Amino acid sequence: MNIQNRLENIPTQVKQALQPSFIFLINEDIIQHFPIRQWQAGQILAEIQRQLGPNYESSSWHNYLICWNAQKTKLLIIPRYQTITSLKKEFDSH
């Protein structure tokens, strides 16, 4: 299933729960979320690489940053940011 189809098939309850203080990890068989309330931009970038590896791709979906691994098996939704550029810009400013 491509990334767009996976995003559109996310349950409504999860879509309603998307908020900036969490990262949402979507695997093929499970959806998890964990708090990032007090995380700095560098911590979020490190978590993206930890979850997806160094060769991840990113885009924006409903004004949320989304990132996925090369195999397209893992997908992260990061509602705090709209793009990877905005996340990296915040990281570079500190």
C-alpha positions, 0 to 999 in steps of 0.5 A: 500500500502506498503512503497516501493510501495508508494515511487515508486509511488511518482510523478516524479516532487516530486522526482526531487525536493528532496533536503537537505534543505527540509523535505517531508511529504507524507500522503495518499492523499497529499504531502507537503514539508517544509524548514529545511535549518537552523534546527539542528539535534535535531529539525529534530528528534523532528519533526519526532516524532511530525509527526509520534509519538515515534514508527516510523520506518526508512530506506534508499531510494535512499540514503535518510532517510525515516521514517514512522508511525506504521500505514504506513499512514504518510511517511517522506523523509529527503534528508539531511541524509541517515540513522537515525543513521547518524542523531542521530550521528550528534545530539549526537556530539553537 
